[in-house]
Amino acid sequence: MVQKSHLISLGARIRELRKKAGLSQEDVADKAGLNPNYIGRVERGEINVTVDTLFKIAVSLNVGVDEFFGQPPYQGARTKLQAEVASVLFELDVETLRALRDLLKTMQRSA
């Protein structure tokens, strides 16, 4: 069984590559022949995707599948936590994100 943290890290990496390519979830879904909601669930680490689906997503992003796994920064406790936080952040509305940003800046200054 795949641990949830691995799925979250994988989803965060896919999201990062998608955004770097300037594509929306709908763009990736269209190119991969998948549902946009499915892409969102993959990026949030909610589902365990098949190898076939990973290849479809990789082709839609114009990258190799190894790009999803070949990044050492996505290993370890700190990056696991970063991926989990990123997953939560992507679900927040803009107003909440701004408030959280301001809170984090205040905490950083006082540290």
C-alpha positions as CSV (number, residue, x, y, z in Angstrom):
1,M,0.0,0.0,0.0
2,V,1.3,3.5,-0.9
3,Q,1.5,5.8,2.1
4,K,-0.5,9.0,1.8
5,S,2.6,11.2,2.1
6,H,4.0,9.7,-1.1
7,L,0.8,10.5,-2.9
8,I,0.8,14.1,-1.5
9,S,4.5,14.5,-2.6
10,L,3.7,13.2,-6.1
11,G,0.7,15.4,-6.4
12,A,2.6,18.5,-5.3
13,R,5.3,17.7,-7.9
14,I,2.7,17.3,-10.7
15,R,1.1,20.6,-9.6
16,E,4.5,22.3,-9.6
17,L,5.3,21.0,-13.1
18,R,1.9,21.9,-14.4
19,K,2.2,25.5,-13.1
20,K,5.7,25.8,-14.5
21,A,4.3,24.8,-17.9
22,G,1.7,27.5,-17.5
23,L,-1.2,25.0,-17.8
24,S,-4.5,24.7,-16.0
25,Q,-5.8,21.5,-14.6
26,E,-8.3,21.6,-17.4
27,D,-5.5,21.9,-20.0
28,V,-3.7,18.8,-18.5
29,A,-6.9,16.9,-18.3
30,D,-7.8,17.7,-21.9
31,K,-4.3,16.7,-23.2
32,A,-4.3,13.5,-21.1
33,G,-7.9,12.5,-21.8
34,L,-8.8,12.7,-18.2
35,N,-11.4,14.6,-16.1
36,P,-10.2,17.9,-14.6
37,N,-11.6,16.9,-11.2
38,Y,-9.4,13.8,-11.4
39,I,-6.3,15.9,-12.0
40,G,-7.2,17.9,-9.0
41,R,-7.5,14.8,-6.9
42,V,-4.2,13.6,-8.1
43,E,-2.5,16.9,-7.2
44,R,-4.0,16.8,-3.7
45,G,-2.7,13.3,-3.2
46,E,-6.2,11.9,-2.7
47,I,-5.9,9.0,-5.1
48,N,-3.3,6.4,-6.1
49,V,-2.8,6.7,-9.9
50,T,-1.8,4.0,-12.3
51,V,1.4,4.0,-14.2
52,D,-0.7,4.4,-17.4
53,T,-2.2,7.6,-15.9
54,L,1.2,8.9,-14.9
55,F,2.4,8.5,-18.4
56,K,-0.6,10.4,-19.8
57,I,0.0,13.2,-17.3
58,A,3.7,13.3,-18.1
59,V,3.0,13.5,-21.9
60,S,0.5,16.3,-21.3
61,L,3.2,18.2,-19.3
62,N,5.8,17.4,-21.9
63,V,8.1,15.8,-19.3
64,G,9.3,12.3,-18.6
65,V,7.7,10.3,-15.8
66,D,11.1,10.4,-14.0
67,E,10.4,14.1,-13.5
68,F,7.7,13.1,-11.0
69,F,10.2,11.1,-8.8
70,G,13.7,12.4,-9.6
71,Q,13.6,15.3,-7.2
72,P,15.5,14.6,-4.0
73,P,13.9,17.6,-2.2
74,Y,10.6,15.7,-2.1
75,Q,12.1,13.2,0.3
76,G,12.4,13.5,4.1
77,A,10.2,14.8,6.9
78,R,10.6,18.5,6.1
79,T,9.5,18.1,2.5
80,K,6.8,15.7,3.4
81,L,5.4,18.4,5.7
82,Q,5.9,21.1,3.0
83,A,3.9,18.9,0.6
84,E,1.1,18.4,3.1
85,V,1.0,22.2,3.9
86,A,0.9,22.9,0.2
87,S,-2.0,20.6,-0.3
88,V,-4.0,22.4,2.4
89,L,-3.0,25.9,1.0
90,F,-4.3,25.0,-2.5
91,E,-7.7,24.6,-1.0
92,L,-7.9,28.0,0.7
93,D,-9.6,31.1,-0.7
94,V,-7.6,34.2,-1.5
95,E,-8.7,36.1,1.6
96,T,-7.6,33.3,3.9
97,L,-4.3,32.9,2.1
98,R,-3.6,36.6,2.5
99,A,-4.3,36.5,6.2
100,L,-2.1,33.4,6.6
101,R,0.7,35.1,4.7
102,D,0.5,38.1,7.0
103,L,0.5,35.9,10.0
104,L,3.6,33.9,8.8
105,K,5.5,37.2,8.0
106,T,4.7,38.4,11.6
107,M,6.0,35.1,13.0
108,Q,9.1,35.2,10.8
109,R,10.0,38.7,12.0
110,S,9.6,37.8,15.7
111,A,11.6,34.6,15.4
